[in-house]
Amino acid sequence: MLEPTAPEPDYTEAVHVFGSRGHRWKRLRTVASAAVSTNNLKRLFPLIDETVDSFLKHLEANDREKLTQIEAHSLLQKLTSAIIGRCAYGIPKVDFSSDLEHFKLFRKAFGAQPTTSFSRIDTLEWCFPAIVRLYNSLLSLIHFQSKSNPLEELNSYIGSLVFKRKSNESHPDFLQFFKNAEDSNWTGWKSCNNGFADISNAKISTKMAPGEIVAQCRFLSIAGFDTTANSVTIFLYLLAKYPHVQEKLFNELNTIESADYESLQSLKFLHATLCEALRLYPHVSPLQHRTCMKDCVIDGHLFSAGLVVQLDTWSLHHDPELWGDDVDEFHPERFLASETLPENWIPFGTGPRECIGRRFALMEEKIIAFKFLRKFRVRIASEWESHELKLSFRNTVCIRFLIFIVCVRILLIFIIPHQTPHFHRLRQNPAHLLHSASVSSSASLASESCSSSSFRIRLLIFIVCVKILLIFFICIRLLIFIVCVRILLIFFICIRLLIFIVCVRILFLFFILHQTLHLHPLHQNPAYRLHLHQTPNFYRLRQNPAHTLHSASDSSSSTFASELCSSSSVHTRLLIFIVCVRILLIFFICVGFV
């Protein structure tokens, strides 16, 4: 699975080929395979070739003075996003002078820079996916999301493209293949997880639900945006570090005048150079794992159903027993000894679930390398010559560092000290045997580690510490949430009280003015003739306990007050005023509860 907290693969519509299983996986794999077949790759070749040419012209035209030293990765991200836009979504020719809409969404969803964010608890998904699903469900119930979901924005964008595209058009892009298979009323993607599915002779449907199309396109965006940019960046770095390899590759590239699909396949050293770069830096290897579907025993060791077995591709690619003593050197010639790739080279995975975009990615990288190296030479900037290349985890592979993860890894080192790099090496066969130079030595290592009583004690301590850390972070997050809710509640209560007081004062003022102007025609009494320009002074009250109305005569003032209060209309208006105040009070209380 690509995302541990991804939707349920059997009952949810929006599931991509990498996260599906059983009959559904075979159906999605069949449809997606047609999009990356040899015939369609040949149709996509001119689109990639034209996009790379436009990119290089943009560099030469706008950044000629800056071309002496550039940050390659960000530029290659823009290039690969443009290629994915054309080949996956059918977006027309691009202008590299500004960021495309889908590039902004890719960068927002998958990260533009290596991330060490400490703010999202959902990074725990790799350790406790069930708990994180519960946490996300609670958040959805209380509608407390701190910020918009970038993946949802990308889904909406892809959904709009799917809606606009018509079936049976002549576009070679991936979206057209999926659109041709669309059936909006089809529910055959639903399946029951009631045991093993025999897919060897099953009749495979080629239909896809609309949600599946969006999921496939999003997955291709993940697979083709940052991973290819990373691969080409690493490739250029190694050529700069080993100039003799760069010179040899340049000589081979000059043996052909122009590139097409067949001619690029004939460049053996270019292919070997790309393979060697992926051997040294298999940057997508954290995605390679398999789930044990039933309990099985291998060399006396129990593998329980549901156990996720991680492939340690890095150790496999750096094993001197497999690759020789120069295993850490950039030596592309090791791939020229045979027409087929070594079975121990698995940067794209292996077996039936091997990366479906492998051939597309290699074709894209070859076109970029051919076009770029025919125009430019690469070398490491002087201030970076003493630095080694380091890989940082990014959102593209759905791994983010948190304090929690750091603590877990420290505890893991405490449990299994220096044996970790070798303990999880896996041979690629259906039994998932532990991989080493000999199966017996690997089984011996596993037996010694698991039989140790101290190992079990450390494992118990590790589990307890993990649970304590999990409870701690959940409590902290809940505490912050409660405090924020209370602050917001107090704020809104104050706002509503303020509005209520203002409304009451407006009603009171209206009542007094209405009483003053109409209830008592003061012009009938010469002593209290109403002069509008004197109104501000009319309401001045004498500062005494009785609060009698101030005038030239206290007795006449008392008489007037008596007449005012004895009027029946005063009581009626006063009653109406009180009723209005109570209605307002009830209204604001109800709004507060809502």
C-alpha positions as CSV (number, residue, x, y, z in Angstrom):
1,M,0.0,0.0,0.0
2,L,1.2,3.5,-0.7
3,E,-0.6,5.1,2.2
4,P,-1.2,3.2,5.4
5,T,-4.3,5.3,6.0
6,A,-5.6,5.0,2.4
7,P,-9.2,4.1,1.8
8,E,-10.3,0.5,2.3
9,P,-9.1,-1.2,-0.9
10,D,-12.2,-3.4,-1.3
11,Y,-15.2,-1.1,-0.6
12,T,-13.9,2.4,-1.6
13,E,-14.2,3.7,-5.1
14,A,-11.2,6.1,-5.1
15,V,-8.4,3.5,-4.9
16,H,-5.4,3.5,-7.2
17,V,-3.6,0.5,-8.6
18,F,-0.8,0.6,-6.1
19,G,-3.2,0.5,-3.1
20,S,-5.6,-2.2,-4.6
21,R,-5.5,-6.0,-4.3
22,G,-7.0,-9.2,-5.7
23,H,-9.4,-8.9,-8.7
24,R,-9.5,-5.2,-8.4
25,W,-5.7,-4.9,-8.6
26,K,-5.6,-7.1,-11.7
27,R,-8.3,-5.0,-13.4
28,L,-6.7,-1.7,-12.7
29,R,-3.3,-3.0,-13.6
30,T,-4.7,-4.3,-17.0
31,V,-6.2,-0.9,-17.9
32,A,-3.1,1.1,-16.7
33,S,-0.7,-1.3,-18.5
34,A,-2.3,-0.3,-21.8
35,A,-1.5,3.3,-21.2
36,V,2.3,2.5,-20.8
37,S,2.5,-0.1,-23.6
38,T,5.3,0.1,-26.1
39,N,2.9,1.4,-28.8
40,N,1.6,4.2,-26.6
41,L,5.1,5.1,-25.3
42,K,6.1,5.7,-29.0
43,R,3.1,8.0,-29.3
44,L,4.1,9.9,-26.1
45,F,7.7,10.2,-27.2
46,P,7.2,13.3,-29.4
47,L,5.4,15.0,-26.5
48,I,8.2,14.5,-24.1
49,D,10.8,15.4,-26.7
50,E,9.0,18.7,-27.6
51,T,8.6,19.6,-23.9
52,V,12.3,19.0,-23.1
53,D,13.3,21.2,-26.1
54,S,11.0,24.0,-24.9
55,F,12.6,23.7,-21.4
56,L,16.1,24.0,-22.7
57,K,15.2,27.0,-24.9
58,H,13.7,28.6,-21.9
59,L,17.0,28.1,-20.0
60,E,19.1,29.5,-22.8
61,A,16.8,32.5,-23.4
62,N,16.1,33.6,-19.9
63,D,18.9,32.3,-17.7
64,R,22.0,32.5,-19.9
65,E,23.9,34.5,-17.3
66,K,22.8,32.2,-14.5
67,L,23.6,28.9,-16.3
68,T,27.1,28.9,-14.9
69,Q,25.6,27.7,-11.6
70,I,22.0,26.5,-11.1
71,E,20.0,24.5,-8.6
72,A,19.1,21.6,-10.8
73,H,16.4,19.9,-8.7
74,S,13.8,22.7,-8.7
75,L,14.2,23.2,-12.4
76,L,13.8,19.5,-13.1
77,Q,10.7,19.5,-10.9
78,K,9.2,22.1,-13.2
79,L,10.2,20.1,-16.3
80,T,8.9,16.7,-15.0
81,S,5.6,18.4,-13.9
82,A,5.2,19.8,-17.5
83,I,5.9,16.3,-18.9
84,I,3.3,14.7,-16.6
85,G,0.8,17.4,-17.5
86,R,1.1,16.6,-21.2
87,C,1.4,12.8,-21.0
88,A,-1.1,12.2,-18.2
89,Y,-3.6,15.0,-18.5
90,G,-3.3,16.1,-22.1
91,I,-2.4,19.7,-21.1
92,P,-1.1,21.5,-24.2
93,K,2.3,23.2,-24.7
94,V,3.5,25.0,-21.6
95,D,5.2,28.3,-20.9
96,F,8.1,27.7,-18.5
97,S,8.3,31.4,-17.6
98,S,5.4,30.9,-15.1
99,D,4.3,28.1,-12.8
100,L,1.5,25.9,-14.2
101,E,-1.6,25.3,-12.1
102,H,-0.9,21.6,-11.7
103,F,2.7,22.2,-10.8
104,K,1.6,24.4,-7.9
105,L,-0.8,21.7,-6.8
106,F,2.0,19.0,-7.1
107,R,4.4,21.1,-5.1
108,K,1.8,21.9,-2.5
109,A,0.6,18.2,-2.2
110,F,3.9,16.4,-2.4
111,G,6.3,19.0,-1.0
112,A,8.8,21.3,-2.7
113,Q,11.5,21.0,-0.1
114,P,12.6,18.3,2.3
115,T,10.4,18.4,5.3
116,T,11.0,18.0,9.0
117,S,7.6,19.1,10.1
118,F,6.6,18.5,13.7
119,S,3.0,19.7,13.4
120,R,1.0,16.8,12.0
121,I,0.1,13.7,14.1
122,D,-0.9,11.8,11.0
123,T,2.8,11.0,10.4
124,L,2.2,8.2,12.9
125,E,0.3,6.4,10.2
126,W,3.4,4.3,9.4
127,C,3.4,2.9,12.9
128,F,-0.2,3.0,14.0
129,P,-2.5,3.3,10.9
130,A,-5.6,2.1,12.8
131,I,-5.2,4.7,15.5
132,V,-4.6,7.5,12.9
133,R,-7.8,6.5,11.0
134,L,-9.7,6.9,14.3
135,Y,-8.1,10.2,14.9
136,N,-9.0,11.5,11.4
137,S,-12.5,10.3,11.8
138,L,-12.9,12.3,15.1
139,L,-11.5,15.4,13.3
140,S,-14.1,15.0,10.5
141,L,-16.9,14.7,13.1
142,I,-16.0,17.8,14.9
143,H,-15.1,19.8,11.7
144,F,-11.8,20.9,13.2
145,Q,-9.3,21.0,10.3
146,S,-6.5,23.5,10.7
147,K,-5.9,23.9,7.0
148,S,-7.1,22.7,3.6
149,N,-6.0,19.3,2.4
150,P,-3.7,19.7,-0.6
151,L,-4.6,16.2,-1.9
152,E,-8.2,17.1,-2.0
153,E,-7.4,20.2,-4.0
154,L,-5.5,18.0,-6.5
155,N,-8.4,15.6,-6.6
156,S,-10.8,18.4,-7.5
157,Y,-8.4,19.6,-10.2
158,I,-8.1,16.1,-11.7
159,G,-11.8,15.6,-11.4
160,S,-12.5,18.7,-13.5
161,L,-10.2,17.4,-16.2
162,V,-11.9,14.0,-16.2
163,F,-15.3,15.7,-16.5
164,K,-14.2,17.8,-19.5
165,R,-12.7,14.9,-21.4
166,K,-14.9,12.9,-23.7
167,S,-14.6,9.2,-24.4
168,N,-13.1,7.7,-27.6
169,E,-11.0,10.7,-28.5
170,S,-7.6,10.3,-30.2
171,H,-5.4,11.6,-27.4
172,P,-2.4,9.4,-26.4
173,D,-2.3,10.6,-22.8
174,F,-3.1,8.4,-19.8
175,L,-6.3,10.2,-19.0
176,Q,-7.8,9.2,-22.4
177,F,-7.1,5.5,-21.7
178,F,-8.9,5.7,-18.4
179,K,-11.7,7.8,-19.8
180,N,-12.4,5.2,-22.5
181,A,-12.8,2.6,-19.8
182,E,-15.1,4.8,-17.6
183,D,-18.6,3.6,-16.6
184,S,-20.2,6.0,-14.2
185,N,-23.0,3.5,-13.3
186,W,-20.7,0.5,-12.8
187,T,-20.3,-0.8,-9.3
188,G,-18.2,-3.9,-10.1
189,W,-15.3,-2.4,-8.2
190,K,-16.9,-3.4,-5.0
191,S,-15.7,-6.8,-3.6
192,C,-15.8,-8.8,-0.5
193,N,-12.7,-9.6,1.5
194,N,-13.8,-13.2,2.3
195,G,-10.7,-15.1,1.5
196,F,-8.2,-15.6,-1.3
197,A,-9.1,-14.7,-4.8
198,D,-8.0,-16.9,-7.7
199,I,-7.0,-14.3,-10.3
200,S,-4.9,-16.6,-12.5
201,N,-7.8,-17.5,-14.9
202,A,-10.3,-14.8,-13.9
203,K,-12.0,-12.8,-16.7
204,I,-10.8,-9.3,-16.3
205,S,-13.1,-6.4,-16.9
206,T,-11.7,-3.2,-18.4
207,K,-14.2,-0.8,-16.8
208,M,-13.3,1.9,-14.3
209,A,-15.4,4.0,-12.0
210,P,-15.0,7.8,-12.1
211,G,-13.3,7.8,-8.6
212,E,-10.9,5.2,-9.8
213,I,-9.9,7.4,-12.7
214,V,-9.1,10.3,-10.4
215,A,-7.1,8.0,-8.1
216,Q,-5.0,6.6,-11.0
217,C,-4.2,10.0,-12.3
218,R,-3.2,11.2,-8.9
219,F,-1.0,8.2,-8.4
220,L,0.7,8.8,-11.8
221,S,1.3,12.4,-10.6
222,I,3.1,11.0,-7.5
223,A,5.1,8.5,-9.5
224,G,6.1,10.9,-12.3
225,F,6.6,14.3,-10.7
226,D,9.2,14.2,-8.0
227,T,10.7,10.7,-8.4
228,T,11.9,11.4,-12.0
229,A,13.2,14.8,-10.9
230,N,15.1,13.1,-8.1
231,S,16.5,10.4,-10.4
232,V,17.8,12.9,-13.0
233,T,19.3,15.2,-10.3
234,I,21.2,12.2,-8.8
235,F,22.3,11.1,-12.3
236,L,23.7,14.6,-13.1
237,Y,25.4,14.8,-9.7
238,L,27.2,11.5,-10.3
239,L,28.3,12.5,-13.8
240,A,29.7,15.7,-12.3
241,K,31.5,13.7,-9.6
242,Y,32.9,11.3,-12.1
243,P,33.9,13.4,-15.2
244,H,35.5,10.4,-17.0
245,V,32.1,8.7,-17.1
246,Q,30.5,11.9,-18.3
247,E,33.0,12.1,-21.1
248,K,32.4,8.5,-22.1
249,L,28.7,9.0,-22.1
250,F,29.0,12.2,-24.2
251,N,30.9,10.3,-26.9
252,E,28.2,7.7,-27.1
253,L,25.5,10.3,-27.4
254,N,27.3,11.9,-30.3
255,T,27.0,8.6,-32.3
256,I,23.4,9.5,-33.2
257,E,22.1,12.7,-34.8
258,S,18.6,12.9,-33.3
259,A,16.7,10.9,-30.8
260,D,13.7,8.7,-31.4
261,Y,12.3,5.7,-29.4
262,E,14.4,3.1,-31.1
263,S,17.7,5.0,-31.3
264,L,17.6,5.8,-27.6
265,Q,17.2,2.1,-26.8
266,S,20.4,1.4,-28.7
267,L,22.4,3.6,-26.3
268,K,23.7,0.9,-24.0
269,F,26.0,3.0,-21.9
270,L,23.3,5.6,-21.3
271,H,21.0,2.8,-20.0
272,A,23.8,1.4,-17.8
273,T,24.6,4.9,-16.4
274,L,21.0,5.4,-15.4
275,C,20.8,2.0,-13.8
276,E,23.9,2.5,-11.8
277,A,22.6,5.8,-10.5
278,L,19.5,4.1,-9.3
279,R,21.5,1.3,-7.8
280,L,23.5,3.7,-5.7
281,Y,20.5,5.8,-4.7
282,P,17.2,3.8,-4.8
283,H,15.3,6.8,-3.4
284,V,11.8,5.2,-3.8
285,S,12.8,2.0,-1.8
286,P,10.6,2.9,1.3
287,L,7.5,2.1,-0.8
288,Q,8.6,-1.5,-1.5
289,H,7.0,-3.9,0.9
290,R,4.6,-6.8,0.8
291,T,1.8,-8.0,3.2
292,C,1.7,-11.6,4.4
293,M,-1.8,-12.8,3.5
294,K,-1.8,-15.9,5.7
295,D,0.3,-17.5,8.5
296,C,3.4,-19.2,7.2
297,V,6.6,-20.6,8.6
298,I,9.9,-20.1,6.8
299,D,13.0,-21.7,8.1
300,G,11.3,-22.2,11.5
301,H,10.2,-18.6,11.8
302,L,6.5,-17.6,11.9
303,F,5.2,-14.9,9.6
304,S,1.7,-14.0,10.8
305,A,-1.1,-12.9,8.5
306,G,-1.2,-9.1,8.1
307,L,2.5,-8.7,8.7
308,V,4.1,-6.1,6.5
309,V,7.5,-7.2,5.2
310,Q,9.7,-4.2,4.2
311,L,12.3,-4.7,1.5
312,D,15.7,-3.3,2.5
313,T,16.6,-2.2,-1.1
314,W,19.4,0.0,0.1
315,S,21.4,-2.8,1.7
316,L,20.7,-5.1,-1.2
317,H,22.1,-2.5,-3.6
318,H,25.2,-1.9,-1.5
319,D,26.1,-5.6,-0.7
320,P,29.7,-6.2,-1.7
321,E,29.1,-9.9,-2.0
322,L,26.6,-9.2,-4.8
323,W,28.2,-6.2,-6.5
324,G,31.9,-6.5,-5.7
325,D,34.4,-4.5,-3.6
326,D,33.7,-1.3,-5.6
327,V,30.1,-1.4,-4.5
328,D,30.1,2.3,-3.4
329,E,31.7,3.5,-6.6
330,F,29.9,4.8,-9.7
331,H,30.8,2.1,-12.2
332,P,28.2,1.8,-15.0
333,E,30.2,-0.9,-16.8
334,R,28.9,-3.4,-14.3
335,F,25.6,-3.3,-16.2
336,L,27.2,-4.0,-19.6
337,A,28.3,-7.5,-18.8
338,S,24.8,-8.9,-19.5
339,E,21.9,-8.1,-21.7
340,T,19.5,-8.5,-18.8
341,L,19.5,-6.6,-15.6
342,P,20.7,-8.4,-12.4
343,E,17.9,-9.8,-10.3
344,N,19.3,-8.0,-7.3
345,W,18.7,-4.6,-9.0
346,I,15.2,-3.6,-7.8
347,P,14.8,0.2,-7.7
348,F,11.3,-0.2,-9.2
349,G,10.4,-3.2,-7.2
350,T,10.0,-6.7,-8.6
351,G,7.5,-9.3,-9.4
352,P,3.9,-8.8,-10.6
353,R,3.5,-5.6,-8.6
354,E,6.6,-4.0,-10.0
355,C,6.3,-0.2,-10.7
356,I,4.0,0.1,-13.7
357,G,5.7,3.3,-14.9
358,R,9.2,1.8,-15.0
359,R,9.5,2.0,-18.8
360,F,7.9,5.4,-19.1
361,A,10.3,6.8,-16.4
362,L,13.4,5.4,-18.0
363,M,12.3,6.7,-21.4
364,E,11.7,10.1,-19.9
365,E,15.1,10.1,-18.2
366,K,16.9,9.1,-21.3
367,I,15.3,11.9,-23.4
368,I,16.2,14.5,-20.7
369,A,19.8,13.1,-20.4
370,F,20.3,13.0,-24.2
371,K,19.0,16.6,-24.8
372,F,20.7,18.1,-21.8
373,L,24.2,16.5,-22.1
374,R,24.3,17.4,-25.8
375,K,24.2,21.1,-24.8
376,F,25.8,21.3,-21.4
377,R,28.6,19.9,-19.3
378,V,27.9,19.5,-15.6
379,R,30.2,19.8,-12.6
380,I,29.7,20.3,-8.9
381,A,29.9,24.0,-7.7
382,S,33.1,24.8,-5.9
383,E,31.5,25.4,-2.6
384,W,29.8,22.0,-2.7
385,E,32.7,19.9,-3.8
386,S,33.5,18.7,-0.3
387,H,29.8,17.7,0.4
388,E,28.4,14.3,-0.2
389,L,24.9,13.7,-1.6
390,K,22.3,13.1,1.1
391,L,18.7,12.1,0.7
392,S,16.0,13.6,2.8
393,F,12.5,12.1,3.1
394,R,9.8,14.0,1.4
395,N,6.0,14.0,1.2
396,T,6.3,12.4,-2.2
397,V,7.0,9.0,-0.5
398,C,4.6,9.8,2.4
399,I,7.3,9.8,5.1
400,R,7.7,12.8,7.4
401,F,10.0,13.0,10.4
402,L,8.4,13.8,13.7
403,I,9.8,13.9,17.2
404,F,7.7,10.8,17.7
405,I,9.4,9.0,14.8
406,V,12.8,10.0,16.0
407,C,12.1,8.6,19.4
408,V,10.8,5.4,17.9
409,R,14.0,5.0,15.8
410,I,16.2,5.6,18.8
411,L,14.3,2.9,20.7
412,L,14.6,0.7,17.7
413,I,18.3,1.1,17.7
414,F,18.3,0.3,21.4
415,I,16.5,-3.0,20.6
416,I,18.4,-4.1,17.5
417,P,21.7,-2.3,17.5
418,H,24.0,-2.8,14.5
419,Q,22.2,-5.8,13.0
420,T,19.3,-3.8,11.6
421,P,20.8,-3.2,8.1
422,H,21.2,-6.9,7.6
423,F,18.3,-8.4,9.6
424,H,15.6,-7.3,7.1
425,R,17.2,-8.2,3.8
426,L,14.7,-10.1,1.7
427,R,15.1,-12.3,-1.3
428,Q,12.5,-11.7,-4.0
429,N,10.6,-14.9,-4.1
430,P,7.0,-15.9,-3.1
431,A,8.2,-17.2,0.3
432,H,9.8,-13.8,1.3
433,L,13.0,-15.5,2.5
434,L,15.5,-13.3,4.3
435,H,18.1,-12.3,1.8
436,S,21.9,-12.6,2.3
437,A,24.8,-14.4,0.5
438,S,23.3,-17.6,1.8
439,V,19.9,-18.3,3.2
440,S,21.2,-20.4,6.0
441,S,23.4,-17.5,7.4
442,S,20.5,-15.1,7.2
443,A,18.2,-17.6,9.0
444,S,20.9,-18.1,11.6
445,L,21.1,-14.3,12.2
446,A,17.3,-14.2,12.6
447,S,17.3,-17.2,14.9
448,E,20.0,-15.7,17.2
449,S,18.2,-12.4,17.4
450,C,14.8,-13.8,18.1
451,S,15.9,-16.4,20.6
452,S,17.6,-14.0,22.9
453,S,15.7,-13.3,26.1
454,S,17.2,-9.8,26.2
455,F,15.7,-9.1,22.8
456,R,12.2,-9.9,24.1
457,I,12.8,-7.6,27.1
458,R,13.9,-4.8,25.0
459,L,11.0,-5.4,22.6
460,L,8.6,-5.2,25.6
461,I,10.2,-1.9,26.7
462,F,10.0,-0.6,23.2
463,I,6.2,-1.3,22.9
464,V,5.5,0.3,26.3
465,C,7.5,3.4,25.4
466,V,5.8,3.7,22.1
467,K,2.4,3.5,23.7
468,I,3.4,6.1,26.3
469,L,4.6,8.4,23.6
470,L,1.4,7.9,21.6
471,I,-0.8,8.7,24.6
472,F,1.4,11.7,25.4
473,F,1.1,13.2,21.9
474,I,-2.7,12.5,21.7
475,C,-3.2,14.2,25.1
476,I,-1.2,17.2,24.0
477,R,-3.2,17.5,20.8
478,L,-6.5,17.2,22.6
479,L,-5.5,19.7,25.2
480,I,-4.6,22.2,22.6
481,F,-7.9,21.5,20.8
482,I,-9.9,22.0,24.1
483,V,-8.1,25.3,24.9
484,C,-8.7,26.6,21.3
485,V,-12.4,25.6,21.5
486,R,-12.8,27.4,24.8
487,I,-11.1,30.5,23.6
488,L,-13.3,30.6,20.5
489,L,-16.4,29.9,22.6
490,I,-15.7,32.8,25.0
491,F,-15.0,35.1,22.0
492,F,-18.3,34.3,20.3
493,I,-20.2,34.6,23.5
494,C,-18.8,38.1,24.1
495,I,-19.6,39.1,20.5
496,R,-23.2,37.9,20.9
497,L,-23.6,39.7,24.3
498,L,-22.3,42.9,22.7
499,I,-24.8,42.6,19.8
500,F,-27.6,41.9,22.3
501,I,-26.7,45.0,24.4
502,V,-26.6,47.2,21.4
503,C,-30.0,45.9,20.2
504,V,-31.5,46.5,23.7
505,R,-30.3,50.0,23.7
506,I,-31.6,50.7,20.3
507,L,-35.1,49.5,21.3
508,F,-35.0,51.4,24.5
509,L,-34.0,54.6,22.6
510,F,-36.8,54.0,20.1
511,F,-39.3,53.6,22.9
512,I,-38.3,56.8,24.8
513,L,-38.3,58.9,21.6
514,H,-41.7,57.6,20.5
515,Q,-43.1,58.3,24.0
516,T,-41.6,61.7,24.1
517,L,-42.8,62.9,20.6
518,H,-46.3,61.5,20.5
519,L,-47.7,60.4,23.9
520,H,-47.8,63.8,25.5
521,P,-48.5,66.7,23.2
522,L,-46.6,69.2,25.4
523,H,-47.5,72.1,23.2
524,Q,-50.9,72.2,25.1
525,N,-49.0,73.2,28.3
526,P,-47.1,76.4,27.8
527,A,-44.9,75.5,30.7
528,Y,-43.6,72.4,28.9
529,R,-43.7,73.4,25.3
530,L,-41.4,71.1,23.3
531,H,-38.6,72.8,21.4
532,L,-36.7,70.3,19.3
533,H,-33.5,72.2,19.5
534,Q,-33.7,71.9,23.3
535,T,-34.2,68.1,23.3
536,P,-30.6,67.4,24.5
537,N,-31.3,69.4,27.6
538,F,-34.8,68.0,28.2
539,Y,-33.6,64.7,29.5
540,R,-31.1,66.0,32.1
541,L,-32.0,64.6,35.4
542,R,-31.5,66.2,38.8
543,Q,-29.0,64.2,40.8
544,N,-31.1,63.2,43.7
545,P,-32.5,59.8,44.8
546,A,-35.9,60.5,43.3
547,H,-34.5,61.1,39.8
548,T,-37.3,63.6,39.1
549,L,-37.4,65.3,35.8
550,H,-35.6,68.7,36.0
551,S,-37.6,71.9,35.2
552,A,-38.2,75.3,36.7
553,S,-40.8,73.9,39.1
554,D,-40.5,70.6,41.0
555,S,-44.2,70.4,41.6
556,S,-45.1,70.8,38.0
557,S,-42.4,68.2,37.1
558,S,-44.0,65.7,39.4
559,T,-47.4,66.4,37.9
560,F,-46.0,65.7,34.5
561,A,-44.3,62.5,35.6
562,S,-47.6,61.3,37.1
563,E,-49.5,61.9,33.9
564,L,-46.8,60.2,31.9
565,C,-46.8,57.0,34.0
566,S,-50.6,56.9,34.4
567,S,-51.2,56.6,30.7
568,S,-52.4,53.2,29.5
569,S,-50.4,53.4,26.3
570,V,-47.2,53.6,28.3
571,H,-47.9,50.2,29.8
572,T,-48.7,48.8,26.4
573,R,-45.5,50.0,24.9
574,L,-43.5,48.9,27.9
575,L,-44.9,45.4,27.6
576,I,-44.1,45.3,23.9
577,F,-40.5,46.4,24.7
578,I,-40.1,43.7,27.4
579,V,-41.4,41.0,25.0
580,C,-39.0,42.1,22.2
581,V,-36.1,42.0,24.7
582,R,-37.0,38.5,25.7
583,I,-37.3,37.3,22.1
584,L,-33.9,38.7,21.4
585,L,-32.5,37.0,24.4
586,I,-34.0,33.6,23.5
587,F,-32.7,34.0,19.9
588,F,-29.1,34.7,20.9
589,I,-29.2,31.8,23.4
590,C,-30.4,29.4,20.7
591,V,-27.7,30.7,18.3
592,G,-25.1,30.1,21.0
593,F,-26.2,26.5,21.4
594,V,-26.1,25.9,17.7
